Amino acid sequence: MQLKKSKKQFPKPHKTTTPKHQDDYVFVEKEGEDFTALKLISGPFASIVYHYGNVGFAPESEAVDGALPMKFDYTIIENRIEADTDSQEFINHIGDILVFLSGEREIREATQALIKHHPPGYDILPLYSRLAGKEQAQIFKAHKKPRIVLATNVAETSLTVPGIRCVIDTGFARISRFSRRSKIQQLPIEPISQASANQRSGRCGREAAGICIRLYAEDDFKQRPEFTQPEILRTNLASVILQMKALKLSEINRFPFLEPPDDKMIRSGIHSLHELGALDANEKLTAIGQRLTQLPLDPQFARMLLAAEQFTCVNEVLTIVSALSIQDPRERPSDKAKYADEKHKAFQNESSDFLSFLTLWREFQTQKKALSNNQLRQYCRQNFL
């Protein structure tokens, strides 16, 4: 709040363009002034050559809360890679290629297409958050053959892939967004911001000069928002409102956020809390609401546990809530997908996906009692867990 109040006292920072990615700033004290904004530059960067190409995207379905899910034609990547690997400019910048795609499905489709038609002498590696740890480790191992790495935005900031000389950016990513209509957090495919695009291009200029190929027009890039929309503007506010009520802060629509959320999102969050029984008619915390604030969980999950206490099934619901709160423990390697599906059928409950988690947990606990630690790890590997 103090930062917002002092906003007018900040001198406008001098913008310096670097050939890598977006500007970084730090706020530091300065004698005689409250704050001043200084540019933080971590060091020299290699030059990057940019190429643009206007590529058409087809809608995947109807718009959801203003977001239009898109389907990318992965054969465009195949054609672009074939064209660029033959060019003299690419030969001068020879190295690994990093392709940014929006999700697992797109990566699998692109992998299958490139395996059939990709230039000879290249290894093709997928990279996404649900990928098994052993497969992710392949990205960082020493290698002789050049590689084409097909990645989601996990390679944008979370991981740095070594040896990249060329980045192919589709310009799209799955952005977490709360749907007021369905009341669930969704991952529609949306155009990325300029900051994300610059972050992606920076992956190829870390070690030497590189090439960034953006599969969209330069005018399209310039018209995109400068930064990605803050999460508070696209997430379920029920948890935020609940904690603000517990801390006796001001009403959320009067709280001085740096980026105030939309009134519709606020009303949706309050409505969710009413449905959970956390707020009364005067929007005050109920006894249930007080208990929900004590559990470090999404309000819906916390309410499931309170209901489970009433129906004497806390252990079962706790297992289900835990499974829903983490990444799926069932691994599905792209090259062994059918085999993994067969192994996972042993834990499948035909009546409910939620009960499948319970079946899996109980089987794991049984094996844990019967096997040593090494045997248990081997059991998990054999069953793709």
C-alpha positions in Angstrom: 0.0 0.0 0.0 2.9 2.3 0.8 4.3 1.6 -2.6 1.1 2.6 -4.3 0.8 5.8 -2.2 4.4 6.7 -3.2 3.8 6.0 -6.9 3.6 9.6 -7.9 7.0 10.3 -6.2 8.8 7.7 -8.4 10.9 9.3 -11.2 10.1 7.7 -14.6 12.8 5.0 -15.1 15.0 5.4 -18.1 14.3 2.5 -20.5 17.3 0.8 -22.0 16.7 -1.8 -24.6 18.8 -5.0 -24.5 18.7 -7.7 -27.2 17.6 -10.4 -24.7 14.3 -9.9 -23.0 12.1 -7.6 -20.9 13.4 -5.0 -18.5 14.0 -5.8 -14.9 13.7 -3.2 -12.1 14.5 -3.0 -8.5 13.3 -0.4 -6.0 16.0 1.1 -3.7 16.2 3.9 -1.2 17.8 7.2 -2.3 18.9 10.0 -0.1 16.3 12.8 0.0 13.6 10.7 -1.8 11.3 7.9 -0.7 12.2 5.6 -3.5 13.6 5.6 -6.9 13.4 3.0 -9.7 16.7 1.8 -11.0 17.4 -0.5 -13.9 18.9 -3.9 -13.1 21.0 -5.3 -15.9 22.7 -8.7 -15.2 25.3 -8.6 -17.9 26.0 -8.5 -21.7 23.8 -10.6 -23.9 24.4 -12.1 -27.4 22.5 -10.7 -30.3 19.3 -12.3 -31.6 18.0 -12.1 -35.2 14.2 -11.9 -35.3 12.0 -13.4 -38.1 8.2 -13.0 -38.3 5.6 -15.0 -40.2 1.9 -14.4 -40.3 0.3 -17.8 -39.4 -3.4 -18.5 -39.1 -4.9 -20.1 -36.0 -8.3 -21.9 -36.0 -10.7 -21.6 -33.0 -10.9 -24.8 -31.0 -14.3 -24.0 -29.5 -16.5 -21.0 -28.6 -15.1 -18.2 -26.4 -15.2 -18.8 -22.7 -15.3 -15.7 -20.5 -13.7 -13.6 -23.3 -10.9 -16.2 -23.9 -11.0 -18.0 -27.3 -9.3 -21.4 -27.1 -7.1 -21.8 -30.2 -5.8 -24.9 -32.1 -2.4 -24.5 -33.7 -1.4 -26.3 -37.0 1.8 -28.0 -35.9 2.7 -28.9 -39.6 3.7 -25.2 -39.9 6.5 -25.9 -37.4 7.6 -28.9 -39.5 7.7 -26.8 -42.7 9.5 -24.0 -41.0 12.2 -26.2 -39.4 12.8 -27.9 -42.8 13.1 -24.5 -44.5 15.4 -22.9 -41.8 17.7 -25.8 -41.4 18.6 -25.5 -45.1 19.3 -21.7 -44.9 22.8 -20.3 -44.7 21.8 -18.1 -41.7 20.7 -21.1 -39.7 23.9 -23.0 -40.6 25.9 -20.1 -39.2 24.0 -20.3 -35.9 23.9 -24.1 -35.8 22.7 -25.6 -32.6 19.6 -26.9 -30.8 16.1 -25.7 -31.7 13.6 -24.8 -28.9 9.9 -24.8 -30.1 7.3 -23.3 -27.7 3.9 -24.9 -27.9 0.8 -24.5 -25.8 0.4 -28.0 -24.2 1.1 -31.7 -24.0 -1.3 -32.6 -26.8 0.3 -30.2 -29.2 3.7 -31.5 -28.3 2.7 -35.1 -28.9 1.2 -34.2 -32.3 4.2 -32.1 -33.3 6.6 -34.9 -32.2 4.8 -37.5 -34.3 4.9 -35.2 -37.4 8.5 -34.4 -37.0 9.6 -38.0 -36.4 8.2 -38.8 -39.8 9.6 -35.8 -41.7 12.2 -33.9 -39.6 15.7 -33.2 -41.0 18.0 -36.2 -40.6 20.5 -36.1 -37.7 18.2 -34.4 -35.1 16.9 -35.8 -31.9 13.4 -34.8 -30.9 12.7 -34.3 -27.1 9.5 -33.2 -25.4 9.5 -30.9 -22.3 6.5 -30.2 -20.1 5.8 -30.1 -16.4 4.1 -33.5 -16.2 6.9 -35.3 -18.0 8.6 -38.0 -15.9 11.8 -36.8 -14.2 13.9 -39.3 -16.1 12.7 -37.9 -19.4 13.2 -34.3 -18.3 16.8 -35.1 -17.3 17.5 -36.0 -20.9 17.3 -32.3 -21.8 20.3 -31.5 -19.7 22.6 -34.4 -20.6 25.6 -33.9 -22.9 24.9 -34.8 -26.5 26.5 -34.9 -29.9 23.6 -34.7 -32.2 21.6 -31.4 -32.5 18.2 -31.5 -30.9 14.7 -30.1 -31.5 13.1 -29.5 -28.0 9.3 -29.2 -28.0 8.3 -27.4 -24.8 5.5 -25.6 -23.1 6.1 -22.3 -21.3 7.8 -24.3 -18.5 11.0 -23.6 -20.6 10.2 -19.9 -20.6 11.2 -19.1 -17.0 11.3 -22.3 -14.9 14.0 -24.1 -16.8 17.0 -23.0 -18.9 17.7 -25.5 -21.7 21.4 -25.4 -22.6 22.7 -25.2 -26.2 19.7 -23.4 -27.7 20.6 -21.4 -30.8 17.1 -21.1 -32.4 13.7 -20.4 -30.8 10.5 -21.0 -32.7 7.6 -19.2 -30.9 4.0 -20.0 -31.8 2.9 -17.0 -29.7 0.4 -18.9 -27.7 0.2 -20.5 -24.2 -2.2 -22.0 -21.8 -3.1 -19.3 -19.3 -4.8 -20.2 -16.0 -8.1 -18.3 -15.9 -11.2 -18.7 -13.6 -14.5 -19.2 -15.4 -17.4 -17.5 -13.6 -19.9 -19.5 -15.6 -18.5 -23.0 -14.8 -16.9 -22.0 -11.5 -13.7 -23.8 -12.3 -10.1 -22.8 -13.0 -9.5 -23.4 -16.8 -6.4 -23.4 -19.0 -7.6 -21.9 -22.4 -5.0 -21.3 -25.1 -4.4 -17.5 -25.4 -1.9 -15.2 -27.2 1.1 -14.4 -25.0 2.2 -10.9 -24.0 5.2 -9.0 -25.3 7.1 -9.7 -22.1 6.5 -13.5 -22.5 7.5 -13.4 -26.1 10.7 -11.5 -25.2 11.4 -14.0 -22.4 11.1 -16.8 -24.9 13.4 -15.2 -27.4 16.0 -14.8 -24.7 16.4 -18.6 -24.5 18.5 -18.6 -27.7 20.8 -15.7 -26.8 22.3 -16.9 -23.6 25.5 -18.6 -24.9 25.9 -17.2 -28.4 24.1 -15.3 -31.2 20.8 -16.9 -32.0 17.7 -16.8 -34.2 14.1 -16.2 -33.0 11.3 -17.2 -35.4 7.9 -15.8 -34.4 5.1 -17.5 -36.2 3.0 -14.4 -36.1 3.2 -10.9 -37.7 5.3 -8.1 -36.3 2.2 -5.9 -36.1 0.5 -8.6 -34.1 3.4 -8.6 -31.6 3.3 -4.8 -31.2 -0.5 -4.8 -30.6 -0.2 -7.4 -27.8 -0.3 -6.3 -24.1 3.1 -5.4 -22.7 2.8 -7.8 -19.8 0.8 -10.8 -18.8 -2.4 -10.0 -16.9 -1.8 -10.3 -13.2 -3.1 -13.5 -11.6 -5.4 -11.6 -9.2 -7.4 -10.5 -12.3 -8.0 -14.0 -13.6 -8.3 -16.3 -10.6 -11.0 -17.3 -8.1 -11.1 -14.6 -5.4 -13.0 -16.8 -2.8 -9.8 -17.6 -0.9 -8.6 -14.0 -1.0 -12.0 -12.7 0.3 -12.1 -15.4 3.0 -8.6 -14.5 4.4 -9.4 -10.7 4.2 -12.6 -11.4 6.3 -10.6 -13.4 8.8 -8.0 -10.6 9.1 -10.7 -8.0 9.4 -9.4 -5.9 6.5 -11.5 -3.5 4.5 -14.0 -4.8 2.0 -12.2 -6.2 -1.1 -13.9 -3.7 -3.5 -12.4 -0.8 -1.4 -9.0 -2.4 -0.7 -6.1 -0.4 -2.5 -4.8 -3.2 -4.7 -2.1 -2.2 -7.2 -4.3 -4.0 -9.8 -7.9 -4.0 -8.5 -9.9 -7.1 -9.6 -13.1 -6.7 -11.7 -16.4 -6.3 -9.8 -17.8 -9.4 -11.5 -15.0 -11.5 -10.2 -15.5 -10.1 -6.7 -19.2 -10.9 -6.8 -18.4 -14.4 -8.0 -16.0 -15.0 -5.1 -18.6 -13.8 -2.6 -21.3 -16.0 -4.2 -19.0 -19.0 -3.9 -18.4 -18.4 -0.2 -22.2 -18.1 0.3 -22.7 -21.5 -1.4 -20.0 -23.0 0.9 -21.8 -21.6 4.0 -18.7 -19.5 4.8 -20.6 -16.1 4.8 -24.0 -15.1 6.2 -26.6 -12.8 4.7 -24.6 -9.8 6.0 -21.4 -11.1 4.4 -19.9 -11.9 7.8 -17.9 -15.0 8.6 -20.0 -18.0 9.8 -18.7 -20.7 12.1 -17.9 -22.8 9.0 -16.1 -19.8 7.5 -13.9 -19.5 10.6 -13.0 -23.1 10.3 -12.2 -22.8 6.6 -9.7 -20.0 7.3 -7.7 -22.4 9.5 -7.1 -24.9 6.7 -4.4 -23.9 4.1 -6.5 -25.1 1.2 -8.7 -23.8 -1.5 -12.1 -23.1 0.2 -13.9 -25.8 -1.9 -11.4 -28.4 -0.8 -11.5 -27.2 2.8 -15.3 -27.4 2.7 -15.0 -31.0 1.5 -13.0 -31.9 4.6 -15.6 -30.3 6.9 -18.4 -32.2 5.2 -16.4 -35.4 5.4 -16.2 -34.9 9.2 -19.9 -34.8 9.3 -20.3 -38.0 7.3 -17.3 -39.8 9.1 -15.2 -40.3 6.0 -12.3 -37.9 6.7 -9.6 -40.3 5.7 -11.1 -41.1 2.3 -11.9 -37.5 1.4 -8.5 -36.3 2.7 -6.8 -38.7 0.3 -9.0 -37.4 -2.6 -8.4 -33.7 -1.7 -4.6 -34.3 -1.5 -4.6 -35.9 -4.9 -6.6 -33.0 -6.4 -4.1 -30.5 -4.9 -1.0 -31.9 -6.5 0.2 -33.0 -9.9 -1.3 -36.3 -11.1 0.9 -39.1 -9.5 0.3 -41.3 -12.5 3.0 -40.8 -15.2 2.3 -41.3 -18.9 5.6 -41.2 -20.9 4.9 -40.3 -24.6 6.8 -43.4 -25.9 5.0 -45.8 -23.5 1.6 -44.3 -23.2 -0.4 -47.4 -24.0 1.7 -49.5 -21.6 1.2 -47.0 -18.8 -2.5 -46.9 -19.5 -2.7 -50.7 -19.1 -0.8 -50.5 -15.8 -3.1 -47.7 -14.5 -6.2 -49.8 -15.2 -5.4 -51.7 -12.0 -6.2 -48.6 -10.0 -9.2 -47.5 -12.0 -12.7 -47.3 -10.5 -15.4 -47.4 -13.2 -17.8 -45.3 -11.1 -15.6 -42.4 -10.2 -12.2 -40.8 -11.1 -12.1 -39.5 -7.5 -12.4 -43.1 -6.1 -9.6 -44.1 -8.5 -7.2 -41.9 -6.5 -8.4 -43.6 -3.3 -7.8 -47.1 -4.9 -4.4 -46.0 -5.9 -3.5 -44.7 -2.5 -4.7 -47.8 -0.7 -2.7 -50.1 -3.0 0.4 -47.9 -2.5 0.0 -48.2 1.3 -0.3 -52.0 1.0 2.8 -52.2 -1.1 4.7 -49.9 1.3 4.1 -52.3 4.2 5.2 -55.3 2.2 8.2 -54.0 0.3 11.5 -52.4 1.2 12.2 -48.8 0.0 14.2 -50.0 -3.1 11.5 -52.5 -4.0 8.8 -49.8 -3.5 10.6 -47.5 -5.9 10.9 -50.3 -8.4 7.2 -51.0 -8.0 6.4 -47.3 -8.7 8.6 -47.3 -11.8 7.0 -50.5 -13.1 3.5 -49.1 -12.6 4.4 -45.6 -13.9 3.8 -43.8 -10.6 
